[in-house]
Amino acid sequence: MLTQAQIAEYHEIGAIVVPDVLTPQEVAELARVTEDFVANARGLTTHTDIYDLEDSHTPDVPRVRRIKAAHLHHPAYAALVRHKRILAVLADLWGPDIRFDTAKLNMKSAGFGAPVEWHQDWAFYPHTNDDLAAVGVMMDDMEDANGPLLIVPGSHRGPVFDHHADGVFCGAMDPSRGDVDYAAAIPLTGRAGSITVHHVRAVHGSAPNTSERDRRLLLFQFRAADAWPLLGFSAGIAAFDALMVAGQPRAPRLAPAPVRLPLPPAALQGSLYENQKGMRHRFFDTPDAPRQPQPVK
């Protein structure tokens, strides 16, 4: 699936966009299913095990920002866990033995989609090695204005930054500390049906959707089979191995990588969005925060 240039770009930047992985028919089915989910959120007054709601949600005007564990709630989402072209991309990066973790659908609806503050996925779930990545399936064309994923190039090779506020995990970096040059971030843009792949240690975030176009990104977390979670797996080894989606289970491989644990746990549980309400300083809500960085030519 990947050229040598794409593989090199992933290792250099910490992320790539792979165009046209899904067919237009697959994208249309995902969009139809997602529209039904949003419609079914009418009447809800708070978050559920399926829905994470925008702060501006009302029972009469449903506004959904996340469908949690999307693969558990509809076959159209579940089918992508073992999508041959997605797994082929990961095999080009890690080899044939691949284990799934979980999935979620992050939705930035036109005109009001919430931002995601800067963070590293590695801060949430460190493993014995860092051959982990999130695959984002673009359900809509992603452009600068509708809040695409932003990546700080090369940050996956640097430190793991503090994601705590007042000694408690909050799932986000404090932008006032100046740890990272956020102005250097690049957007991962592309056509619907493309996928993004970003390294688990890459610093990333996304601005609000200020456009008239939706931005729905279906995210799947994968790991090499020899990457085992440092915080354990409470469901047991049989359930852990049931998450294999390609190849064979492997013994854990321990590789040098900086680690911080997400402890004490965030004061607000439920989703990344709730965790990040524990921040003291925000980036994207600041009136003078820079607009979306432009792509590097």
N, C-alpha and C positions, 0 to 999 in steps of 0.2 A: 504493500500500500504506500509506503513512504519512500521517497528518494533519499540518497545519502545527504543531500543538501537539507532536506527537511529534518532528518535526524540530527544533523549538526546544529541546525537552528534551535531545535528543542533543547539541546544540551547547552547552547550558548545563551539563549534568551530565557529559557525556562517555560516556554509555551510556544505552541504553533496553532495555526488554523489550517484544517484540511478540508478543501471544498468538495461539495457534491457527494457526500458519503451516503446520505439518504436520498431516496427518490422523491419527486414531487408528490406522488401518491402517498408515500409514508408520512410526509410532512402534513399533507391535508388531513389525514386520519388523526394525527396527533392534535392538530388544531381543533378538529371537530370534537374530539373527546374532551379537550381542555375547556372549550366553551361550555360544554355540558356541566363540567365540574363547577365552573364559576356560577352558572345559573343555579345550581343546586345549593350554593352558599346563601341564597336568599333566605331570610328568616333567622340566620345565625346571629347571636349576640356576642359571642366570644370565640376564641380559638378552640379547635377540637384536635383529635388525634390525626385528622386528615388535613385540616385547613389552618394556615396561619394567615391572619387577616391584617390588612392595612389599618393603621390607626384611624383613618377616615372612613372605614367601613361602617355601614349601617344595615340593619335587616332589610330595608327596602331597596338600598343601592349597594349590592354586594361588591366588595373590593378585596380580592384575594392576592396576597403577595407570595405565598408558597403553598404548594401541595406537598405535604410531608410523605416520605417513603412512597413516592408515586408508583413505583414498580409493584407495590402490594395492592393497588387499588384499581388497576385496569390492565387488561392484556396488551393493549397498544404500548403502554409504558414498559411493561415487563419484557416484551419482545426485544427491546433494545439492550437488555442486560447481556444477551448472547448474540447480538447482531454481528454477523461475520466480518463486516468491513470495519467495525469499531474494534473488535478483538484483533484483527489483522494489524491495525495501527499500533496497538499496545504491544503485540508480539514483536514488531519491528524495533520497539524501544527496549523491551525487557527480556524477550525470549518467550517460549511457548506456554509457560505455566503462570496462569493468571487467576486471581481470586477477586470476586466482587465484594463490595462493602455495603453501600446503600445508595439511594437516589433521592432527589428532590427536584421539584419544578419551581424555579424562581421566576416570578412574573412581575414585569414592570409595565403596567398598563399605561396607555397613552396619556400624557399630561400629569400623572401623579405617581408613577412607580417609584417606590422608596429606594434610597441609595443603600449600598453595603459599604461599611467603613473598611479601611485598609486592615488586612490581616494576612496571616499564613495558615493554611489548613493544618500544617504540621503542629501548630500550637494546640489544636483540638485533639489530635489522635496520633502521637508519636509512635513509631514502630521500631523494630530491630534494625531496619535499614530504610532508606528513603526512596525506594523504587515504588512510589505511589503517585497517582495523578487523578485529577478530576477531568472527566470528558463532558463537555457541554454541547448538547445538541441544539442547534439554532432552529427554532420553530418559526422565526421571523427574520427578515433581513436585519442585520445589525449594523448600525451606522453611528457616527459620533454623537448624534443628537438624542438617540433613544437609550442611552445608558449601557453601552457595551462593557464587557469585562475589560478592566485595565490592569496591565502587568508592569511591574518595575523590572526591566531587563537585568538578568544576571543575579537578581536577589536570591534565587534558589541556592546559590553557592556561598551565601554569606551567613550571618548569625541568625539565630531564632530570636526574634524580638519579644519584649515583654508585652503580654496581652492582659495585664492586670490593671485594675484601678483600686487604689486604697487597699492593696493586698489581696484583692478578690478577682478571680478570672472574669473578664468581660468580653473576650472574643474579639478584641480589636487593639490596634496599636495607638498610642497616644501621639497625635501629629505634632503636638507642641514640643516634643522631645527632639525633633529634627534628626531622627535616626536614618531617614531615607529621603532621597531627592524625589518627591512625588511628581514633580514637573517632568521628570524623565520617563514617566509611564507611557506605554503605548497601548492603543485600543486593539482588541481582537475583533475585527469587523469581518463581515462576510455575508453571503447569501443564505437564505433559509435552506436547510439540508446540509450545510457545512457543520463541522464540529470544531470545537476548541479542545486542546489538551494542555493543561497547565500542571506543572510540577508541584508537589505537595508543600515545598518550602518557598515557592514563589510568593512575593508580596503582591497582593491584588485587592481590588475593590471595584466599585462601580458607582457612578453618579446617578442622580435622579433622572427619570425619563421626562425630558422637557418637550418632547416632540408629539406629533399626532399619530405616531405609529407605536404599536405594542412591541414589547421586547420580552419574549418568553424563552428562557434557557433551561432545558432539561438536563440536570447535572447528575452524572453517575460517578461514584468513587470506586476506583479499582486499585489493586495492589499486586505486586509480584507475589507468587505463592510462598516465597521464603521470607516475606516481610510479615512479622507477627506483632500484634499490638502490645505495647509496653504496659498498658493498663489492664491487660487480660481480656478474656472473652467469656463472659459469664454463662453463655448458653452451652458451653462445652465443645469438645473437639469434633464430635460428629456434626454439629451444626456449623462449626467453623469450616470444615471440609466440604459441607454441602454448598458453600458459597463459591467453590471452584467453578469457573466458567470455561476454562481451557487448560489442557495439559494435566499435570499431576500435582498433588500436594507435595510440599517440600518442608524439610526441617528449617527452623529459623536460621537466618544468616545475620550475624551481627556485624554491622559496618559503622565506622566512625561518622557521627553526625551530632550536631549540637541539639540538646533536648531541654525543653521546659515543660512542666506538667500543668494541665489546666485545673489546678487546685490552689486554694479552696474553690469549689465550683461557683459558677456565676450565680448571682443573687436571683436573677430572673431566668428561669428555665423555659424550655419549649422550642426555641429556634435560635439561630444566629441573631436574628433581628431583636429578639427579646434580650439575649445576652448583651448585645451592644448598647442597650439602654443604660447599662451600668457605667458607660464611659464618662469621664469628666470633661474631655475636650473632643469635639467632633471636627471632622475635616469638611465633609460635603455640606453640612448645614451652615457653615460660616459664610456670611454674605460676600466676603471678598475672596472666597476660595476660587482658584483658577478653574476655568471651564475645561471641558474634555481635552486632553492632549491630542495633538494632531499626529497622524501616522508618520513614522520615519520613512523618508523616501529613499 
